[in-house]
Amino acid sequence: QVQLVESGGGLVQAGGSLRLSCVASGGTFSAYALGWFRQAPGKQRQFVSAISWSGGSTDYGGSVKGRFTISRDNAKNTVVLQMNRLKSEDTGVYYCAAVRSPYSHLYTDVSSYDYWGQGTQVTVSS
């Protein structure tokens, strides 16, 4: 059983930056592919970014490509989402997710993930 705890959310002006972190416990961190998703009020949870177990493969949702960067540190059981040039449409609750995967697969569907954090609120004011 993997527990995920996100942090780093907050209120920021459009054009600003935030750095989200997710710390995992209870499992072998390097055995898991990881993802970030977000959910705005009244909308479905949306794929933001994913990273393979080694960090060698990454993927991004179209609306964040070129602005967000995902990375992981397997020694610290941590995955980070660096968010730059934030826009008001980036507002939402951001969730970290994990799925056990020994391969360099990237998972972009909510249904692919087995473990979820509680989320951290990101609000971008225009």
LOGU-92847 format. One record per residue: residue number from 0; residue in one letter; chain; x, y, z of N, C-alpha, C, O in turn. Coordinates in pm, whole numbers, plus 50000, padded with zeros to 5 digits. Example, Ala and Ser with C-alpha at 12.3 -4.5 7.8 and 13.67 -1.06 7.14 Angstrom:
<recs>
{rec 0; "A"; "A"; {51319; 49431; 50780}; {51230; 49550; 50780}; {51320; 49670; 50780}; {51424; 49668; 50846}}
{rec 1; "S"; "A"; {51285; 49775; 50708}; {51367; 49894; 50714}; {51290; 50003; 50787}; {51341; 50114; 50804}}
</recs>
This chain:
<recs>
{rec 0; "Q"; "A"; {50085; 49882; 50000}; {50000; 50000; 50000}; {50089; 50124; 50000}; {50176; 50140; 50086}}
{rec 1; "V"; "A"; {50067; 50210; 49905}; {50145; 50331; 49892}; {50063; 50451; 49939}; {49947; 50465; 49901}}
{rec 2; "Q"; "A"; {50122; 50534; 50020}; {50058; 50659; 50061}; {50130; 50775; 49993}; {50253; 50780; 49989}}
{rec 3; "L"; "A"; {50051; 50867; 49941}; {50105; 50982; 49869}; {50056; 51110; 49936}; {49938; 51123; 49968}}
{rec 4; "V"; "A"; {50148; 51202; 49957}; {50113; 51329; 50019}; {50168; 51444; 49936}; {50289; 51458; 49919}}
{rec 5; "E"; "A"; {50077; 51526; 49884}; {50117; 51641; 49802}; {50134; 51765; 49889}; {50076; 51777; 49996}}
{rec 6; "S"; "A"; {50215; 51855; 49839}; {50233; 51985; 49904}; {50280; 52085; 49799}; {50319; 52048; 49688}}
{rec 7; "G"; "A"; {50275; 52213; 49837}; {50327; 52316; 49749}; {50222; 52400; 49678}; {50257; 52497; 49609}}
{rec 8; "G"; "A"; {50096; 52365; 49694}; {49993; 52445; 49631}; {49979; 52581; 49696}; {50039; 52608; 49800}}
{rec 9; "G"; "A"; {49898; 52666; 49634}; {49877; 52798; 49690}; {49814; 52891; 49589}; {49765; 52849; 49484}}
{rec 10; "L"; "A"; {49817; 53020; 49623}; {49762; 53125; 49538}; {49876; 53198; 49470}; {49972; 53240; 49535}}
{rec 11; "V"; "A"; {49866; 53212; 49339}; {49972; 53279; 49263}; {49908; 53360; 49152}; {49800; 53327; 49103}}
{rec 12; "Q"; "A"; {49975; 53466; 49113}; {49925; 53547; 49003}; {49957; 53482; 48870}; {50054; 53407; 48858}}
{rec 13; "A"; "A"; {49878; 53511; 48771}; {49904; 53460; 48636}; {50045; 53502; 48593}; {50089; 53615; 48615}}
{rec 14; "G"; "A"; {50114; 53407; 48531}; {50252; 53431; 48491}; {50354; 53384; 48593}; {50473; 53376; 48563}}
{rec 15; "G"; "A"; {50308; 53354; 48712}; {50397; 53311; 48818}; {50426; 53162; 48814}; {50389; 53093; 48719}}
{rec 16; "S"; "A"; {50493; 53113; 48918}; {50537; 52973; 48923}; {50501; 52912; 49058}; {50491; 52980; 49159}}
{rec 17; "L"; "A"; {50482; 52782; 49055}; {50466; 52702; 49176}; {50538; 52571; 49156}; {50555; 52523; 49044}}
{rec 18; "R"; "A"; {50580; 52513; 49268}; {50648; 52384; 49265}; {50573; 52290; 49357}; {50569; 52309; 49478}}
{rec 19; "L"; "A"; {50512; 52189; 49297}; {50439; 52089; 49375}; {50529; 51969; 49401}; {50606; 51927; 49315}}
{rec 20; "S"; "A"; {50517; 51916; 49523}; {50592; 51796; 49559}; {50494; 51688; 49605}; {50387; 51718; 49658}}
{rec 21; "C"; "A"; {50533; 51565; 49585}; {50456; 51451; 49632}; {50554; 51351; 49691}; {50644; 51303; 49623}}
{rec 22; "V"; "A"; {50534; 51321; 49818}; {50621; 51227; 49887}; {50545; 51097; 49908}; {50430; 51097; 49952}}
{rec 23; "A"; "A"; {50609; 50987; 49876}; {50547; 50856; 49888}; {50606; 50777; 50004}; {50722; 50794; 50041}}
{rec 24; "S"; "A"; {50522; 50692; 50061}; {50568; 50601; 50166}; {50491; 50471; 50155}; {50383; 50466; 50097}}
{rec 25; "G"; "A"; {50548; 50366; 50212}; {50478; 50239; 50219}; {50502; 50145; 50104}; {50440; 50039; 50097}}
{rec 26; "G"; "A"; {50590; 50180; 50013}; {50618; 50091; 49901}; {50757; 50118; 49846}; {50827; 50207; 49892}}
{rec 27; "T"; "A"; {50795; 50039; 49746}; {50923; 50061; 49679}; {50901; 50165; 49571}; {50850; 50135; 49463}}
{rec 28; "F"; "A"; {50940; 50286; 49601}; {50905; 50401; 49517}; {50948; 50381; 49371}; {50874; 50417; 49280}}
{rec 29; "S"; "A"; {51064; 50324; 49350}; {51116; 50310; 49215}; {51040; 50205; 49134}; {51065; 50190; 49014}}
{rec 30; "A"; "A"; {50949; 50133; 49195}; {50869; 50034; 49122}; {50744; 50094; 49061}; {50668; 50025; 48993}}
{rec 31; "Y"; "A"; {50723; 50223; 49084}; {50597; 50286; 49045}; {50617; 50393; 48939}; {50707; 50476; 48947}}
{rec 32; "A"; "A"; {50529; 50390; 48840}; {50514; 50505; 48751}; {50423; 50605; 48822}; {50335; 50567; 48900}}
{rec 33; "L"; "A"; {50446; 50731; 48794}; {50375; 50836; 48867}; {50308; 50934; 48771}; {50348; 50948; 48656}}
{rec 34; "G"; "A"; {50207; 51000; 48822}; {50138; 51098; 48742}; {50084; 51212; 48826}; {50065; 51199; 48946}}
{rec 35; "W"; "A"; {50060; 51323; 48760}; {49989; 51437; 48819}; {49862; 51461; 48740}; {49861; 51459; 48616}}
{rec 36; "F"; "A"; {49755; 51483; 48813}; {49627; 51516; 48753}; {49572; 51640; 48824}; {49619; 51676; 48932}}
{rec 37; "R"; "A"; {49475; 51703; 48763}; {49412; 51816; 48828}; {49262; 51812; 48802}; {49214; 51753; 48705}}
{rec 38; "Q"; "A"; {49191; 51876; 48893}; {49046; 51879; 48880}; {48994; 52016; 48919}; {49013; 52062; 49032}}
{rec 39; "A"; "A"; {48928; 52080; 48825}; {48864; 52208; 48849}; {48720; 52183; 48895}; {48664; 52078; 48865}}
{rec 40; "P"; "A"; {48660; 52277; 48966}; {48523; 52260; 49013}; {48427; 52229; 48898}; {48424; 52300; 48797}}
{rec 41; "G"; "A"; {48350; 52124; 48914}; {48251; 52088; 48814}; {48306; 52017; 48692}; {48232; 51990; 48597}}
{rec 42; "K"; "A"; {48435; 51987; 48694}; {48497; 51922; 48578}; {48558; 51788; 48617}; {48580; 51760; 48734}}
{rec 43; "Q"; "A"; {48584; 51708; 48516}; {48647; 51578; 48541}; {48796; 51596; 48569}; {48858; 51695; 48531}}
{rec 44; "R"; "A"; {48850; 51497; 48636}; {48993; 51497; 48663}; {49069; 51487; 48530}; {49034; 51407; 48443}}
{rec 45; "Q"; "A"; {49172; 51569; 48516}; {49241; 51586; 48388}; {49388; 51549; 48402}; {49453; 51585; 48501}}
{rec 46; "F"; "A"; {49440; 51480; 48304}; {49582; 51443; 48302}; {49669; 51568; 48286}; {49641; 51655; 48203}}
{rec 47; "V"; "A"; {49773; 51575; 48367}; {49868; 51686; 48359}; {50005; 51636; 48313}; {50062; 51688; 48217}}
{rec 48; "S"; "A"; {50057; 51534; 48381}; {50191; 51488; 48347}; {50213; 51349; 48404}; {50147; 51308; 48500}}
{rec 49; "A"; "A"; {50307; 51276; 48344}; {50341; 51143; 48391}; {50491; 51120; 48376}; {50557; 51182; 48293}}
{rec 50; "I"; "A"; {50542; 51029; 48458}; {50684; 50996; 48454}; {50701; 50848; 48483}; {50632; 50792; 48567}}
{rec 51; "S"; "A"; {50795; 50786; 48411}; {50819; 50643; 48429}; {50897; 50618; 48557}; {50941; 50712; 48624}}
{rec 52; "W"; "A"; {50914; 50490; 48590}; {50978; 50454; 48717}; {51120; 50508; 48728}; {51165; 50543; 48837}}
{rec 53; "S"; "A"; {51189; 50515; 48617}; {51328; 50561; 48619}; {51340; 50711; 48601}; {51446; 50770; 48628}}
{rec 54; "G"; "A"; {51232; 50774; 48556}; {51240; 50915; 48522}; {51287; 50939; 48380}; {51299; 51053; 48336}}
{rec 55; "G"; "A"; {51313; 50831; 48308}; {51367; 50845; 48174}; {51264; 50882; 48068}; {51298; 50928; 47959}}
{rec 56; "S"; "A"; {51137; 50861; 48102}; {51029; 50896; 48008}; {50929; 50985; 48079}; {50894; 50962; 48195}}
{rec 57; "T"; "A"; {50884; 51087; 48008}; {50784; 51179; 48063}; {50680; 51213; 47955}; {50705; 51197; 47836}}
{rec 58; "D"; "A"; {50566; 51259; 48001}; {50461; 51300; 47909}; {50383; 51415; 47974}; {50381; 51428; 48096}}
{rec 59; "Y"; "A"; {50321; 51496; 47890}; {50247; 51613; 47940}; {50116; 51630; 47865}; {50105; 51598; 47747}}
{rec 60; "G"; "A"; {50018; 51682; 47936}; {49896; 51721; 47870}; {49923; 51840; 47779}; {50013; 51920; 47804}}
{rec 61; "G"; "A"; {49844; 51850; 47673}; {49870; 51951; 47572}; {49871; 52094; 47625}; {49948; 52178; 47579}}
{rec 62; "S"; "A"; {49785; 52120; 47723}; {49772; 52256; 47772}; {49887; 52299; 47862}; {49902; 52418; 47890}}
{rec 63; "V"; "A"; {49968; 52205; 47909}; {50078; 52240; 48000}; {50214; 52217; 47937}; {50316; 52254; 47995}}
{rec 64; "K"; "A"; {50217; 52156; 47822}; {50344; 52124; 47758}; {50424; 52252; 47733}; {50371; 52350; 47681}}
{rec 65; "G"; "A"; {50550; 52248; 47772}; {50636; 52364; 47756}; {50636; 52458; 47875}; {50720; 52547; 47884}}
{rec 66; "R"; "A"; {50541; 52438; 47967}; {50533; 52523; 48086}; {50559; 52445; 48215}; {50614; 52499; 48311}}
{rec 67; "F"; "A"; {50521; 52318; 48216}; {50537; 52234; 48335}; {50648; 52132; 48312}; {50672; 52089; 48199}}
{rec 68; "T"; "A"; {50715; 52096; 48420}; {50820; 51994; 48414}; {50804; 51897; 48529}; {50794; 51938; 48645}}
{rec 69; "I"; "A"; {50800; 51768; 48498}; {50790; 51665; 48601}; {50927; 51602; 48621}; {51002; 51583; 48525}}
{rec 70; "S"; "A"; {50959; 51570; 48744}; {51084; 51501; 48775}; {51063; 51417; 48899}; {50966; 51435; 48972}}
{rec 71; "R"; "A"; {51154; 51324; 48923}; {51144; 51240; 49041}; {51281; 51213; 49098}; {51381; 51215; 49026}}
{rec 72; "D"; "A"; {51285; 51189; 49227}; {51407; 51151; 49296}; {51376; 51023; 49372}; {51314; 51027; 49478}}
{rec 73; "N"; "A"; {51418; 50911; 49318}; {51384; 50783; 49379}; {51452; 50763; 49515}; {51404; 50686; 49598}}
{rec 74; "A"; "A"; {51562; 50830; 49536}; {51630; 50820; 49665}; {51553; 50893; 49775}; {51567; 50861; 49893}}
{rec 75; "K"; "A"; {51472; 50990; 49735}; {51395; 51069; 49832}; {51245; 51039; 49825}; {51165; 51104; 49892}}
{rec 76; "N"; "A"; {51208; 50940; 49744}; {51066; 50903; 49730}; {50978; 51022; 49695}; {50869; 51038; 49749}}
{rec 77; "T"; "A"; {51027; 51104; 49605}; {50960; 51230; 49576}; {50944; 51251; 49426}; {51033; 51221; 49347}}
{rec 78; "V"; "A"; {50828; 51302; 49388}; {50805; 51348; 49251}; {50766; 51494; 49260}; {50690; 51535; 49348}}
{rec 79; "V"; "A"; {50818; 51571; 49167}; {50799; 51716; 49167}; {50736; 51761; 49036}; {50770; 51710; 48929}}
{rec 80; "L"; "A"; {50646; 51856; 49045}; {50589; 51919; 48927}; {50620; 52068; 48935}; {50563; 52141; 49015}}
{rec 81; "Q"; "A"; {50711; 52112; 48850}; {50745; 52253; 48842}; {50652; 52318; 48741}; {50647; 52278; 48625}}
{rec 82; "M"; "A"; {50579; 52419; 48787}; {50479; 52483; 48702}; {50518; 52629; 48681}; {50525; 52707; 48775}}
{rec 83; "N"; "A"; {50544; 52664; 48557}; {50584; 52800; 48520}; {50480; 52864; 48430}; {50398; 52795; 48370}}
{rec 84; "R"; "A"; {50484; 52997; 48421}; {50393; 53074; 48335}; {50249; 53028; 48357}; {50177; 52995; 48263}}
{rec 85; "L"; "A"; {50210; 53027; 48481}; {50078; 52978; 48516}; {49968; 53066; 48460}; {49982; 53188; 48448}}
{rec 86; "K"; "A"; {49858; 53002; 48428}; {49741; 53069; 48371}; {49621; 53043; 48462}; {49622; 52950; 48543}}
{rec 87; "S"; "A"; {49519; 53124; 48449}; {49400; 53106; 48533}; {49337; 52969; 48511}; {49279; 52912; 48603}}
{rec 88; "E"; "A"; {49348; 52917; 48391}; {49289; 52786; 48361}; {49367; 52671; 48424}; {49323; 52556; 48416}}
{rec 89; "D"; "A"; {49480; 52699; 48485}; {49554; 52596; 48558}; {49498; 52577; 48700}; {49542; 52487; 48772}}
{rec 90; "T"; "A"; {49404; 52659; 48738}; {49344; 52649; 48871}; {49273; 52516; 48891}; {49201; 52470; 48803}}
{rec 91; "G"; "A"; {49294; 52455; 49008}; {49228; 52331; 49041}; {49299; 52261; 49156}; {49398; 52310; 49210}}
{rec 92; "V"; "A"; {49246; 52147; 49192}; {49313; 52062; 49290}; {49404; 51967; 49214}; {49362; 51899; 49121}}
{rec 93; "Y"; "A"; {49529; 51964; 49254}; {49629; 51880; 49187}; {49654; 51754; 49270}; {49677; 51760; 49391}}
{rec 94; "Y"; "A"; {49647; 51641; 49201}; {49662; 51512; 49265}; {49784; 51439; 49211}; {49813; 51441; 49092}}
{rec 95; "C"; "A"; {49854; 51374; 49300}; {49963; 51285; 49266}; {49906; 51142; 49264}; {49823; 51107; 49347}}
{rec 96; "A"; "A"; {49952; 51061; 49169}; {49901; 50924; 49157}; {50015; 50829; 49124}; {50116; 50869; 49066}}
{rec 97; "A"; "A"; {49997; 50702; 49162}; {50101; 50601; 49141}; {50040; 50470; 49093}; {49929; 50432; 49133}}
{rec 98; "V"; "A"; {50114; 50402; 49007}; {50075; 50269; 48962}; {50203; 50187; 48952}; {50305; 50235; 48904}}
{rec 99; "R"; "A"; {50196; 50062; 48999}; {50313; 49977; 48995}; {50344; 49941; 48851}; {50260; 49886; 48780}}
{rec 100; "S"; "A"; {50465; 49972; 48807}; {50502; 49947; 48668}; {50653; 49938; 48655}; {50723; 50038; 48672}}
{rec 101; "P"; "A"; {50704; 49819; 48623}; {50849; 49803; 48609}; {50900; 49844; 48472}; {51020; 49836; 48446}}
{rec 102; "Y"; "A"; {50813; 49886; 48386}; {50851; 49920; 48250}; {50848; 50071; 48231}; {50807; 50145; 48320}}
{rec 103; "S"; "A"; {50892; 50115; 48118}; {50896; 50259; 48092}; {50765; 50310; 48034}; {50763; 50401; 47951}}
{rec 104; "H"; "A"; {50656; 50250; 48079}; {50525; 50296; 48033}; {50488; 50427; 48100}; {50529; 50456; 48213}}
{rec 105; "L"; "A"; {50410; 50505; 48030}; {50353; 50627; 48084}; {50202; 50612; 48080}; {50145; 50565; 47982}}
{rec 106; "Y"; "A"; {50137; 50652; 48188}; {49994; 50632; 48202}; {49925; 50767; 48211}; {49956; 50850; 48297}}
{rec 107; "T"; "A"; {49830; 50788; 48121}; {49763; 50918; 48115}; {49617; 50912; 48157}; {49550; 51015; 48165}}
{rec 108; "D"; "A"; {49566; 50791; 48184}; {49426; 50776; 48223}; {49413; 50765; 48374}; {49493; 50700; 48441}}
{rec 109; "V"; "A"; {49310; 50830; 48426}; {49280; 50822; 48568}; {49266; 50677; 48612}; {49314; 50639; 48719}}
{rec 110; "S"; "A"; {49201; 50598; 48531}; {49171; 50459; 48567}; {49295; 50371; 48575}; {49288; 50261; 48630}}
{rec 111; "S"; "A"; {49407; 50416; 48522}; {49529; 50336; 48524}; {49597; 50336; 48660}; {49678; 50248; 48688}}
{rec 112; "Y"; "A"; {49566; 50431; 48743}; {49638; 50451; 48869}; {49566; 50385; 48986}; {49443; 50386; 48996}}
{rec 113; "D"; "A"; {49647; 50329; 49074}; {49592; 50257; 49189}; {49594; 50339; 49318}; {49514; 50315; 49408}}
{rec 114; "Y"; "A"; {49685; 50435; 49326}; {49702; 50510; 49451}; {49697; 50659; 49421}; {49749; 50707; 49320}}
{rec 115; "W"; "A"; {49633; 50732; 49512}; {49613; 50875; 49495}; {49642; 50948; 49626}; {49618; 50897; 49735}}
{rec 116; "G"; "A"; {49694; 51068; 49610}; {49708; 51156; 49725}; {49579; 51231; 49751}; {49480; 51213; 49680}}
{rec 117; "Q"; "A"; {49581; 51315; 49853}; {49460; 51388; 49892}; {49442; 51516; 49812}; {49334; 51577; 49815}}
{rec 118; "G"; "A"; {49544; 51557; 49741}; {49535; 51675; 49657}; {49585; 51802; 49724}; {49585; 51814; 49847}}
{rec 119; "T"; "A"; {49627; 51896; 49643}; {49669; 52027; 49691}; {49611; 52133; 49598}; {49615; 52118; 49476}}
{rec 120; "Q"; "A"; {49556; 52239; 49656}; {49485; 52341; 49579}; {49584; 52437; 49515}; {49675; 52488; 49580}}
{rec 121; "V"; "A"; {49563; 52461; 49387}; {49638; 52563; 49313}; {49537; 52664; 49260}; {49443; 52628; 49189}}
{rec 122; "T"; "A"; {49557; 52789; 49293}; {49469; 52895; 49245}; {49552; 53001; 49176}; {49644; 53058; 49235}}
{rec 123; "V"; "A"; {49520; 53027; 49050}; {49592; 53126; 48972}; {49497; 53243; 48946}; {49393; 53227; 48883}}
{rec 124; "S"; "A"; {49535; 53358; 48995}; {49452; 53476; 48977}; {49496; 53552; 48853}; {49615; 53566; 48826}}
{rec 125; "S"; "A"; {49399; 53601; 48781}; {49430; 53673; 48656}; {49432; 53823; 48678}; {49456; 53898; 48584}}
</recs>
